[in-house]
Amino acid sequence: MTFEAIKTSVMKFVKDEDGLTTVEYAVAGSLVAGALVMAFTELGTAVGDAIGGLCTDVGGTDCDGQ
């Protein structure tokens, strides 16, 4: 390949915006996934605390879940 052919290929790649769109979707998707993980972790903790409180209120003997 000649220098001109390489230069033309690189310039075509730089001007192509499809790759940028893919990267934007990947970043947005990872942010949404991270938010979902955090939300479900908080929800799981809250549900576990609520169940532990109910267990204690009814006088359960195995309220630790062990």
CHARMM internal coordinates of N, CA and C (Angstrom, degrees):
IC EDIT
DIST 1 N 1 CA 1.4499
DIST 1 CA 1 C 1.5248
ANGL 1 N 1 CA 1 C 109.33
DIST 1 C 2 N 1.2757
ANGL 1 CA 1 C 2 N 113.71
DIHE 1 N 1 CA 1 C 2 N 144.58
DIST 2 N 2 CA 1.4567
ANGL 1 C 2 N 2 CA 118.53
DIHE 1 CA 1 C 2 N 2 CA 178.56
DIST 2 CA 2 C 1.5244
ANGL 2 N 2 CA 2 C 109.45
DIHE 1 C 2 N 2 CA 2 C -90.03
DIST 2 C 3 N 1.3186
ANGL 2 CA 2 C 3 N 114.45
DIHE 2 N 2 CA 2 C 3 N 166.70
DIST 3 N 3 CA 1.4568
ANGL 2 C 3 N 3 CA 120.42
DIHE 2 CA 2 C 3 N 3 CA 179.08
DIST 3 CA 3 C 1.5272
ANGL 3 N 3 CA 3 C 111.25
DIHE 2 C 3 N 3 CA 3 C -60.66
DIST 3 C 4 N 1.3196
ANGL 3 CA 3 C 4 N 116.73
DIHE 3 N 3 CA 3 C 4 N -38.44
DIST 4 N 4 CA 1.4753
ANGL 3 C 4 N 4 CA 120.84
DIHE 3 CA 3 C 4 N 4 CA -179.75
DIST 4 CA 4 C 1.5291
ANGL 4 N 4 CA 4 C 110.95
DIHE 3 C 4 N 4 CA 4 C -65.26
DIST 4 C 5 N 1.3087
ANGL 4 CA 4 C 5 N 116.98
DIHE 4 N 4 CA 4 C 5 N -39.32
DIST 5 N 5 CA 1.4667
ANGL 4 C 5 N 5 CA 120.43
DIHE 4 CA 4 C 5 N 5 CA 179.15
DIST 5 CA 5 C 1.5251
ANGL 5 N 5 CA 5 C 110.60
DIHE 4 C 5 N 5 CA 5 C -66.00
DIST 5 C 6 N 1.3249
ANGL 5 CA 5 C 6 N 116.60
DIHE 5 N 5 CA 5 C 6 N -40.95
DIST 6 N 6 CA 1.4667
ANGL 5 C 6 N 6 CA 120.73
DIHE 5 CA 5 C 6 N 6 CA 177.78
DIST 6 CA 6 C 1.5203
ANGL 6 N 6 CA 6 C 110.05
DIHE 5 C 6 N 6 CA 6 C -65.39
DIST 6 C 7 N 1.3264
ANGL 6 CA 6 C 7 N 116.67
DIHE 6 N 6 CA 6 C 7 N -43.81
DIST 7 N 7 CA 1.4589
ANGL 6 C 7 N 7 CA 121.33
DIHE 6 CA 6 C 7 N 7 CA 179.90
DIST 7 CA 7 C 1.5270
ANGL 7 N 7 CA 7 C 110.63
DIHE 6 C 7 N 7 CA 7 C -61.56
DIST 7 C 8 N 1.3279
ANGL 7 CA 7 C 8 N 116.77
DIHE 7 N 7 CA 7 C 8 N -42.26
DIST 8 N 8 CA 1.4627
ANGL 7 C 8 N 8 CA 121.31
DIHE 7 CA 7 C 8 N 8 CA 178.95
DIST 8 CA 8 C 1.5280
ANGL 8 N 8 CA 8 C 110.99
DIHE 7 C 8 N 8 CA 8 C -64.06
DIST 8 C 9 N 1.3193
ANGL 8 CA 8 C 9 N 116.89
DIHE 8 N 8 CA 8 C 9 N -41.77
DIST 9 N 9 CA 1.4661
ANGL 8 C 9 N 9 CA 120.89
DIHE 8 CA 8 C 9 N 9 CA 179.08
DIST 9 CA 9 C 1.5209
ANGL 9 N 9 CA 9 C 111.45
DIHE 8 C 9 N 9 CA 9 C -64.57
DIST 9 C 10 N 1.3092
ANGL 9 CA 9 C 10 N 117.26
DIHE 9 N 9 CA 9 C 10 N -43.02
DIST 10 N 10 CA 1.4676
ANGL 9 C 10 N 10 CA 121.57
DIHE 9 CA 9 C 10 N 10 CA -179.95
DIST 10 CA 10 C 1.5250
ANGL 10 N 10 CA 10 C 110.44
DIHE 9 C 10 N 10 CA 10 C -65.49
DIST 10 C 11 N 1.3095
ANGL 10 CA 10 C 11 N 117.65
DIHE 10 N 10 CA 10 C 11 N -43.11
DIST 11 N 11 CA 1.4667
ANGL 10 C 11 N 11 CA 120.93
DIHE 10 CA 10 C 11 N 11 CA -179.94
DIST 11 CA 11 C 1.5283
ANGL 11 N 11 CA 11 C 110.84
DIHE 10 C 11 N 11 CA 11 C -65.43
DIST 11 C 12 N 1.3261
ANGL 11 CA 11 C 12 N 116.91
DIHE 11 N 11 CA 11 C 12 N -38.05
DIST 12 N 12 CA 1.4603
ANGL 11 C 12 N 12 CA 120.78
DIHE 11 CA 11 C 12 N 12 CA 176.81
DIST 12 CA 12 C 1.5238
ANGL 12 N 12 CA 12 C 110.27
DIHE 11 C 12 N 12 CA 12 C -63.73
DIST 12 C 13 N 1.3297
ANGL 12 CA 12 C 13 N 116.83
DIHE 12 N 12 CA 12 C 13 N -41.45
DIST 13 N 13 CA 1.4630
ANGL 12 C 13 N 13 CA 121.06
DIHE 12 CA 12 C 13 N 13 CA 178.88
DIST 13 CA 13 C 1.5209
ANGL 13 N 13 CA 13 C 110.92
DIHE 12 C 13 N 13 CA 13 C -65.21
DIST 13 C 14 N 1.3201
ANGL 13 CA 13 C 14 N 118.16
DIHE 13 N 13 CA 13 C 14 N -41.46
DIST 14 N 14 CA 1.4615
ANGL 13 C 14 N 14 CA 122.30
DIHE 13 CA 13 C 14 N 14 CA -179.06
DIST 14 CA 14 C 1.5246
ANGL 14 N 14 CA 14 C 111.03
DIHE 13 C 14 N 14 CA 14 C -65.40
DIST 14 C 15 N 1.3220
ANGL 14 CA 14 C 15 N 116.91
DIHE 14 N 14 CA 14 C 15 N -38.34
DIST 15 N 15 CA 1.4634
ANGL 14 C 15 N 15 CA 120.79
DIHE 14 CA 14 C 15 N 15 CA -178.39
DIST 15 CA 15 C 1.5244
ANGL 15 N 15 CA 15 C 112.59
DIHE 14 C 15 N 15 CA 15 C -78.15
DIST 15 C 16 N 1.3170
ANGL 15 CA 15 C 16 N 117.81
DIHE 15 N 15 CA 15 C 16 N -18.04
DIST 16 N 16 CA 1.4638
ANGL 15 C 16 N 16 CA 121.77
DIHE 15 CA 15 C 16 N 16 CA -178.98
DIST 16 CA 16 C 1.5201
ANGL 16 N 16 CA 16 C 109.04
DIHE 15 C 16 N 16 CA 16 C -72.35
DIST 16 C 17 N 1.3335
ANGL 16 CA 16 C 17 N 117.44
DIHE 16 N 16 CA 16 C 17 N 122.14
DIST 17 N 17 CA 1.4599
ANGL 16 C 17 N 17 CA 121.60
DIHE 16 CA 16 C 17 N 17 CA -177.08
DIST 17 CA 17 C 1.5167
ANGL 17 N 17 CA 17 C 112.73
DIHE 16 C 17 N 17 CA 17 C -97.82
DIST 17 C 18 N 1.3152
ANGL 17 CA 17 C 18 N 118.95
DIHE 17 N 17 CA 17 C 18 N -3.13
DIST 18 N 18 CA 1.4564
ANGL 17 C 18 N 18 CA 120.73
DIHE 17 CA 17 C 18 N 18 CA 179.41
DIST 18 CA 18 C 1.5175
ANGL 18 N 18 CA 18 C 111.71
DIHE 17 C 18 N 18 CA 18 C -63.50
DIST 18 C 19 N 1.3129
ANGL 18 CA 18 C 19 N 117.21
DIHE 18 N 18 CA 18 C 19 N -39.62
DIST 19 N 19 CA 1.4659
ANGL 18 C 19 N 19 CA 120.60
DIHE 18 CA 18 C 19 N 19 CA 178.09
DIST 19 CA 19 C 1.5117
ANGL 19 N 19 CA 19 C 111.56
DIHE 18 C 19 N 19 CA 19 C -63.84
DIST 19 C 20 N 1.3095
ANGL 19 CA 19 C 20 N 117.22
DIHE 19 N 19 CA 19 C 20 N -38.79
DIST 20 N 20 CA 1.4536
ANGL 19 C 20 N 20 CA 121.06
DIHE 19 CA 19 C 20 N 20 CA 178.75
DIST 20 CA 20 C 1.5214
ANGL 20 N 20 CA 20 C 110.50
DIHE 19 C 20 N 20 CA 20 C -64.71
DIST 20 C 21 N 1.3107
ANGL 20 CA 20 C 21 N 117.47
DIHE 20 N 20 CA 20 C 21 N -40.71
DIST 21 N 21 CA 1.4558
ANGL 20 C 21 N 21 CA 121.05
DIHE 20 CA 20 C 21 N 21 CA 178.27
DIST 21 CA 21 C 1.5191
ANGL 21 N 21 CA 21 C 110.32
DIHE 20 C 21 N 21 CA 21 C -62.09
DIST 21 C 22 N 1.3056
ANGL 21 CA 21 C 22 N 117.47
DIHE 21 N 21 CA 21 C 22 N -41.43
DIST 22 N 22 CA 1.4569
ANGL 21 C 22 N 22 CA 121.51
DIHE 21 CA 21 C 22 N 22 CA 178.60
DIST 22 CA 22 C 1.5222
ANGL 22 N 22 CA 22 C 110.48
DIHE 21 C 22 N 22 CA 22 C -62.40
DIST 22 C 23 N 1.3099
ANGL 22 CA 22 C 23 N 117.82
DIHE 22 N 22 CA 22 C 23 N -42.63
DIST 23 N 23 CA 1.4588
ANGL 22 C 23 N 23 CA 121.57
DIHE 22 CA 22 C 23 N 23 CA 178.70
DIST 23 CA 23 C 1.5263
ANGL 23 N 23 CA 23 C 109.92
DIHE 22 C 23 N 23 CA 23 C -64.10
DIST 23 C 24 N 1.3237
ANGL 23 CA 23 C 24 N 117.47
DIHE 23 N 23 CA 23 C 24 N -41.41
DIST 24 N 24 CA 1.4634
ANGL 23 C 24 N 24 CA 120.03
DIHE 23 CA 23 C 24 N 24 CA 178.75
DIST 24 CA 24 C 1.5258
ANGL 24 N 24 CA 24 C 110.97
DIHE 23 C 24 N 24 CA 24 C -61.57
DIST 24 C 25 N 1.3286
ANGL 24 CA 24 C 25 N 117.47
DIHE 24 N 24 CA 24 C 25 N -42.92
DIST 25 N 25 CA 1.4640
ANGL 24 C 25 N 25 CA 120.18
DIHE 24 CA 24 C 25 N 25 CA 177.84
DIST 25 CA 25 C 1.5245
ANGL 25 N 25 CA 25 C 111.18
DIHE 24 C 25 N 25 CA 25 C -64.66
DIST 25 C 26 N 1.3078
ANGL 25 CA 25 C 26 N 117.62
DIHE 25 N 25 CA 25 C 26 N -38.08
DIST 26 N 26 CA 1.4619
ANGL 25 C 26 N 26 CA 120.85
DIHE 25 CA 25 C 26 N 26 CA 179.42
DIST 26 CA 26 C 1.5229
ANGL 26 N 26 CA 26 C 110.73
DIHE 25 C 26 N 26 CA 26 C -65.13
DIST 26 C 27 N 1.3307
ANGL 26 CA 26 C 27 N 117.22
DIHE 26 N 26 CA 26 C 27 N -42.44
DIST 27 N 27 CA 1.4648
ANGL 26 C 27 N 27 CA 120.73
DIHE 26 CA 26 C 27 N 27 CA 178.73
DIST 27 CA 27 C 1.5228
ANGL 27 N 27 CA 27 C 109.95
DIHE 26 C 27 N 27 CA 27 C -65.68
DIST 27 C 28 N 1.3218
ANGL 27 CA 27 C 28 N 117.35
DIHE 27 N 27 CA 27 C 28 N -45.49
DIST 28 N 28 CA 1.4609
ANGL 27 C 28 N 28 CA 120.76
DIHE 27 CA 27 C 28 N 28 CA 179.40
DIST 28 CA 28 C 1.5267
ANGL 28 N 28 CA 28 C 110.92
DIHE 27 C 28 N 28 CA 28 C -62.06
DIST 28 C 29 N 1.3100
ANGL 28 CA 28 C 29 N 116.86
DIHE 28 N 28 CA 28 C 29 N -42.06
DIST 29 N 29 CA 1.4614
ANGL 28 C 29 N 29 CA 120.60
DIHE 28 CA 28 C 29 N 29 CA 178.46
DIST 29 CA 29 C 1.5157
ANGL 29 N 29 CA 29 C 112.84
DIHE 28 C 29 N 29 CA 29 C -63.23
DIST 29 C 30 N 1.3176
ANGL 29 CA 29 C 30 N 116.62
DIHE 29 N 29 CA 29 C 30 N -39.96
DIST 30 N 30 CA 1.4640
ANGL 29 C 30 N 30 CA 118.94
DIHE 29 CA 29 C 30 N 30 CA 179.14
DIST 30 CA 30 C 1.5244
ANGL 30 N 30 CA 30 C 111.35
DIHE 29 C 30 N 30 CA 30 C -69.67
DIST 30 C 31 N 1.3223
ANGL 30 CA 30 C 31 N 117.52
DIHE 30 N 30 CA 30 C 31 N -33.97
DIST 31 N 31 CA 1.4701
ANGL 30 C 31 N 31 CA 119.89
DIHE 30 CA 30 C 31 N 31 CA 175.98
DIST 31 CA 31 C 1.5251
ANGL 31 N 31 CA 31 C 110.90
DIHE 30 C 31 N 31 CA 31 C -66.34
DIST 31 C 32 N 1.3155
ANGL 31 CA 31 C 32 N 117.07
DIHE 31 N 31 CA 31 C 32 N -42.06
DIST 32 N 32 CA 1.4707
ANGL 31 C 32 N 32 CA 120.52
DIHE 31 CA 31 C 32 N 32 CA 177.65
DIST 32 CA 32 C 1.5263
ANGL 32 N 32 CA 32 C 110.08
DIHE 31 C 32 N 32 CA 32 C -63.90
DIST 32 C 33 N 1.3258
ANGL 32 CA 32 C 33 N 117.46
DIHE 32 N 32 CA 32 C 33 N -43.75
DIST 33 N 33 CA 1.4636
ANGL 32 C 33 N 33 CA 120.98
DIHE 32 CA 32 C 33 N 33 CA 179.21
DIST 33 CA 33 C 1.5313
ANGL 33 N 33 CA 33 C 110.88
DIHE 32 C 33 N 33 CA 33 C -61.91
DIST 33 C 34 N 1.3148
ANGL 33 CA 33 C 34 N 116.93
DIHE 33 N 33 CA 33 C 34 N -41.95
DIST 34 N 34 CA 1.4661
ANGL 33 C 34 N 34 CA 120.39
DIHE 33 CA 33 C 34 N 34 CA 177.98
DIST 34 CA 34 C 1.5161
ANGL 34 N 34 CA 34 C 111.74
DIHE 33 C 34 N 34 CA 34 C -63.30
DIST 34 C 35 N 1.3250
ANGL 34 CA 34 C 35 N 116.79
DIHE 34 N 34 CA 34 C 35 N -41.48
DIST 35 N 35 CA 1.4655
ANGL 34 C 35 N 35 CA 120.32
DIHE 34 CA 34 C 35 N 35 CA 178.33
DIST 35 CA 35 C 1.5239
ANGL 35 N 35 CA 35 C 111.11
DIHE 34 C 35 N 35 CA 35 C -64.09
DIST 35 C 36 N 1.3331
ANGL 35 CA 35 C 36 N 116.87
DIHE 35 N 35 CA 35 C 36 N -39.60
DIST 36 N 36 CA 1.4663
ANGL 35 C 36 N 36 CA 120.08
DIHE 35 CA 35 C 36 N 36 CA 178.17
DIST 36 CA 36 C 1.5248
ANGL 36 N 36 CA 36 C 111.78
DIHE 35 C 36 N 36 CA 36 C -65.26
DIST 36 C 37 N 1.3104
ANGL 36 CA 36 C 37 N 116.98
DIHE 36 N 36 CA 36 C 37 N -40.97
DIST 37 N 37 CA 1.4682
ANGL 36 C 37 N 37 CA 120.26
DIHE 36 CA 36 C 37 N 37 CA 178.25
DIST 37 CA 37 C 1.5204
ANGL 37 N 37 CA 37 C 110.36
DIHE 36 C 37 N 37 CA 37 C -61.48
DIST 37 C 38 N 1.3291
ANGL 37 CA 37 C 38 N 115.83
DIHE 37 N 37 CA 37 C 38 N -45.04
DIST 38 N 38 CA 1.4680
ANGL 37 C 38 N 38 CA 119.07
DIHE 37 CA 37 C 38 N 38 CA 179.31
DIST 38 CA 38 C 1.5269
ANGL 38 N 38 CA 38 C 111.33
DIHE 37 C 38 N 38 CA 38 C -63.80
DIST 38 C 39 N 1.3244
ANGL 38 CA 38 C 39 N 117.28
DIHE 38 N 38 CA 38 C 39 N -42.90
DIST 39 N 39 CA 1.4594
ANGL 38 C 39 N 39 CA 121.24
DIHE 38 CA 38 C 39 N 39 CA -178.86
DIST 39 CA 39 C 1.5282
ANGL 39 N 39 CA 39 C 110.93
DIHE 38 C 39 N 39 CA 39 C -63.52
DIST 39 C 40 N 1.3274
ANGL 39 CA 39 C 40 N 117.43
DIHE 39 N 39 CA 39 C 40 N -45.45
DIST 40 N 40 CA 1.4618
ANGL 39 C 40 N 40 CA 119.83
DIHE 39 CA 39 C 40 N 40 CA -179.20
DIST 40 CA 40 C 1.5275
ANGL 40 N 40 CA 40 C 111.57
DIHE 39 C 40 N 40 CA 40 C -69.81
DIST 40 C 41 N 1.3147
ANGL 40 CA 40 C 41 N 117.83
DIHE 40 N 40 CA 40 C 41 N -31.28
DIST 41 N 41 CA 1.4639
ANGL 40 C 41 N 41 CA 120.02
DIHE 40 CA 40 C 41 N 41 CA 175.99
DIST 41 CA 41 C 1.5251
ANGL 41 N 41 CA 41 C 110.36
DIHE 40 C 41 N 41 CA 41 C -65.33
DIST 41 C 42 N 1.3333
ANGL 41 CA 41 C 42 N 116.06
DIHE 41 N 41 CA 41 C 42 N -45.85
DIST 42 N 42 CA 1.4709
ANGL 41 C 42 N 42 CA 120.26
DIHE 41 CA 41 C 42 N 42 CA 177.61
DIST 42 CA 42 C 1.5182
ANGL 42 N 42 CA 42 C 110.70
DIHE 41 C 42 N 42 CA 42 C -63.46
DIST 42 C 43 N 1.3302
ANGL 42 CA 42 C 43 N 117.33
DIHE 42 N 42 CA 42 C 43 N -41.96
DIST 43 N 43 CA 1.4605
ANGL 42 C 43 N 43 CA 121.39
DIHE 42 CA 42 C 43 N 43 CA 179.34
DIST 43 CA 43 C 1.5251
ANGL 43 N 43 CA 43 C 110.63
DIHE 42 C 43 N 43 CA 43 C -62.43
DIST 43 C 44 N 1.3307
ANGL 43 CA 43 C 44 N 116.53
DIHE 43 N 43 CA 43 C 44 N -43.27
DIST 44 N 44 CA 1.4630
ANGL 43 C 44 N 44 CA 120.32
DIHE 43 CA 43 C 44 N 44 CA 179.17
DIST 44 CA 44 C 1.5173
ANGL 44 N 44 CA 44 C 112.05
DIHE 43 C 44 N 44 CA 44 C -62.66
DIST 44 C 45 N 1.3240
ANGL 44 CA 44 C 45 N 116.75
DIHE 44 N 44 CA 44 C 45 N -40.42
DIST 45 N 45 CA 1.4673
ANGL 44 C 45 N 45 CA 120.66
DIHE 44 CA 44 C 45 N 45 CA 177.57
DIST 45 CA 45 C 1.5185
ANGL 45 N 45 CA 45 C 110.49
DIHE 44 C 45 N 45 CA 45 C -64.46
DIST 45 C 46 N 1.3283
ANGL 45 CA 45 C 46 N 117.07
DIHE 45 N 45 CA 45 C 46 N -43.92
DIST 46 N 46 CA 1.4665
ANGL 45 C 46 N 46 CA 121.07
DIHE 45 CA 45 C 46 N 46 CA -179.49
DIST 46 CA 46 C 1.5258
ANGL 46 N 46 CA 46 C 111.14
DIHE 45 C 46 N 46 CA 46 C -64.35
DIST 46 C 47 N 1.3257
ANGL 46 CA 46 C 47 N 117.24
DIHE 46 N 46 CA 46 C 47 N -41.91
DIST 47 N 47 CA 1.4629
ANGL 46 C 47 N 47 CA 120.76
DIHE 46 CA 46 C 47 N 47 CA 179.06
DIST 47 CA 47 C 1.5220
ANGL 47 N 47 CA 47 C 110.06
DIHE 46 C 47 N 47 CA 47 C -66.15
DIST 47 C 48 N 1.3227
ANGL 47 CA 47 C 48 N 117.09
DIHE 47 N 47 CA 47 C 48 N -42.29
DIST 48 N 48 CA 1.4670
ANGL 47 C 48 N 48 CA 120.36
DIHE 47 CA 47 C 48 N 48 CA 178.07
DIST 48 CA 48 C 1.5193
ANGL 48 N 48 CA 48 C 111.90
DIHE 47 C 48 N 48 CA 48 C -61.44
DIST 48 C 49 N 1.3309
ANGL 48 CA 48 C 49 N 116.79
DIHE 48 N 48 CA 48 C 49 N -41.45
DIST 49 N 49 CA 1.4653
ANGL 48 C 49 N 49 CA 120.32
DIHE 48 CA 48 C 49 N 49 CA 177.52
DIST 49 CA 49 C 1.5237
ANGL 49 N 49 CA 49 C 111.23
DIHE 48 C 49 N 49 CA 49 C -64.90
DIST 49 C 50 N 1.3313
ANGL 49 CA 49 C 50 N 117.01
DIHE 49 N 49 CA 49 C 50 N -40.72
DIST 50 N 50 CA 1.4633
ANGL 49 C 50 N 50 CA 120.93
DIHE 49 CA 49 C 50 N 50 CA 179.57
DIST 50 CA 50 C 1.5241
ANGL 50 N 50 CA 50 C 111.21
DIHE 49 C 50 N 50 CA 50 C -64.54
DIST 50 C 51 N 1.3214
ANGL 50 CA 50 C 51 N 116.76
DIHE 50 N 50 CA 50 C 51 N -42.88
DIST 51 N 51 CA 1.4650
ANGL 50 C 51 N 51 CA 120.23
DIHE 50 CA 50 C 51 N 51 CA 179.33
DIST 51 CA 51 C 1.5261
ANGL 51 N 51 CA 51 C 110.14
DIHE 50 C 51 N 51 CA 51 C -66.98
DIST 51 C 52 N 1.3200
ANGL 51 CA 51 C 52 N 116.95
DIHE 51 N 51 CA 51 C 52 N -39.95
DIST 52 N 52 CA 1.4704
ANGL 51 C 52 N 52 CA 119.90
DIHE 51 CA 51 C 52 N 52 CA 176.55
DIST 52 CA 52 C 1.5210
ANGL 52 N 52 CA 52 C 111.66
DIHE 51 C 52 N 52 CA 52 C -62.06
DIST 52 C 53 N 1.3329
ANGL 52 CA 52 C 53 N 116.94
DIHE 52 N 52 CA 52 C 53 N -39.68
DIST 53 N 53 CA 1.4676
ANGL 52 C 53 N 53 CA 120.58
DIHE 52 CA 52 C 53 N 53 CA 177.17
DIST 53 CA 53 C 1.5151
ANGL 53 N 53 CA 53 C 111.65
DIHE 52 C 53 N 53 CA 53 C -65.02
DIST 53 C 54 N 1.3188
ANGL 53 CA 53 C 54 N 117.16
DIHE 53 N 53 CA 53 C 54 N -41.21
DIST 54 N 54 CA 1.4643
ANGL 53 C 54 N 54 CA 120.34
DIHE 53 CA 53 C 54 N 54 CA 177.82
DIST 54 CA 54 C 1.5254
ANGL 54 N 54 CA 54 C 110.85
DIHE 53 C 54 N 54 CA 54 C -64.62
DIST 54 C 55 N 1.3065
ANGL 54 CA 54 C 55 N 116.58
DIHE 54 N 54 CA 54 C 55 N -41.00
DIST 55 N 55 CA 1.4545
ANGL 54 C 55 N 55 CA 121.04
DIHE 54 CA 54 C 55 N 55 CA 179.37
DIST 55 CA 55 C 1.5318
ANGL 55 N 55 CA 55 C 110.89
DIHE 54 C 55 N 55 CA 55 C -61.36
DIST 55 C 56 N 1.3199
ANGL 55 CA 55 C 56 N 115.74
DIHE 55 N 55 CA 55 C 56 N -43.01
DIST 56 N 56 CA 1.4541
ANGL 55 C 56 N 56 CA 120.72
DIHE 55 CA 55 C 56 N 56 CA 178.49
DIST 56 CA 56 C 1.5320
ANGL 56 N 56 CA 56 C 110.64
DIHE 55 C 56 N 56 CA 56 C -66.02
DIST 56 C 57 N 1.3303
ANGL 56 CA 56 C 57 N 116.72
DIHE 56 N 56 CA 56 C 57 N -40.52
DIST 57 N 57 CA 1.4587
ANGL 56 C 57 N 57 CA 121.07
DIHE 56 CA 56 C 57 N 57 CA -178.41
DIST 57 CA 57 C 1.5195
ANGL 57 N 57 CA 57 C 112.32
DIHE 56 C 57 N 57 CA 57 C -64.35
DIST 57 C 58 N 1.3299
ANGL 57 CA 57 C 58 N 117.77
DIHE 57 N 57 CA 57 C 58 N -33.69
DIST 58 N 58 CA 1.4635
ANGL 57 C 58 N 58 CA 119.34
DIHE 57 CA 57 C 58 N 58 CA -179.86
DIST 58 CA 58 C 1.5210
ANGL 58 N 58 CA 58 C 111.82
DIHE 57 C 58 N 58 CA 58 C -90.95
DIST 58 C 59 N 1.3193
ANGL 58 CA 58 C 59 N 117.15
DIHE 58 N 58 CA 58 C 59 N 3.28
DIST 59 N 59 CA 1.4571
ANGL 58 C 59 N 59 CA 120.50
DIHE 58 CA 58 C 59 N 59 CA 175.37
DIST 59 CA 59 C 1.5133
ANGL 59 N 59 CA 59 C 113.22
DIHE 58 C 59 N 59 CA 59 C 79.08
DIST 59 C 60 N 1.3107
ANGL 59 CA 59 C 60 N 117.54
DIHE 59 N 59 CA 59 C 60 N 32.41
DIST 60 N 60 CA 1.4635
ANGL 59 C 60 N 60 CA 120.38
DIHE 59 CA 59 C 60 N 60 CA 179.74
DIST 60 CA 60 C 1.5160
ANGL 60 N 60 CA 60 C 111.12
DIHE 59 C 60 N 60 CA 60 C -67.29
DIST 60 C 61 N 1.3315
ANGL 60 CA 60 C 61 N 116.01
DIHE 60 N 60 CA 60 C 61 N 151.80
DIST 61 N 61 CA 1.4564
ANGL 60 C 61 N 61 CA 120.31
DIHE 60 CA 60 C 61 N 61 CA -178.77
DIST 61 CA 61 C 1.5230
ANGL 61 N 61 CA 61 C 112.37
DIHE 60 C 61 N 61 CA 61 C -95.09
DIST 61 C 62 N 1.3395
ANGL 61 CA 61 C 62 N 117.59
DIHE 61 N 61 CA 61 C 62 N -16.73
DIST 62 N 62 CA 1.4696
ANGL 61 C 62 N 62 CA 121.19
DIHE 61 CA 61 C 62 N 62 CA -177.14
DIST 62 CA 62 C 1.5145
ANGL 62 N 62 CA 62 C 109.09
DIHE 61 C 62 N 62 CA 62 C -123.10
DIST 62 C 63 N 1.3247
ANGL 62 CA 62 C 63 N 116.46
DIHE 62 N 62 CA 62 C 63 N 60.40
DIST 63 N 63 CA 1.4554
ANGL 62 C 63 N 63 CA 120.97
DIHE 62 CA 62 C 63 N 63 CA -174.93
DIST 63 CA 63 C 1.5278
ANGL 63 N 63 CA 63 C 112.49
DIHE 62 C 63 N 63 CA 63 C -82.35
DIST 63 C 64 N 1.3128
ANGL 63 CA 63 C 64 N 119.16
DIHE 63 N 63 CA 63 C 64 N -9.24
DIST 64 N 64 CA 1.4652
ANGL 63 C 64 N 64 CA 121.46
DIHE 63 CA 63 C 64 N 64 CA 179.98
DIST 64 CA 64 C 1.5159
ANGL 64 N 64 CA 64 C 111.47
DIHE 63 C 64 N 64 CA 64 C -82.25
DIST 64 C 65 N 1.3195
ANGL 64 CA 64 C 65 N 117.51
DIHE 64 N 64 CA 64 C 65 N -14.70
DIST 65 N 65 CA 1.4640
ANGL 64 C 65 N 65 CA 120.25
DIHE 64 CA 64 C 65 N 65 CA -177.85
DIST 65 CA 65 C 1.5028
ANGL 65 N 65 CA 65 C 112.94
DIHE 64 C 65 N 65 CA 65 C 81.69
DIST 65 C 66 N 1.3149
ANGL 65 CA 65 C 66 N 117.63
DIHE 65 N 65 CA 65 C 66 N 14.98
DIST 66 N 66 CA 1.4727
ANGL 65 C 66 N 66 CA 121.61
DIHE 65 CA 65 C 66 N 66 CA -179.47
DIST 66 CA 66 C 1.5138
ANGL 66 N 66 CA 66 C 110.09
DIHE 65 C 66 N 66 CA 66 C -106.88
END
COOR INIT
IC SEED 1 N 1 CA 1 C
IC BUILD
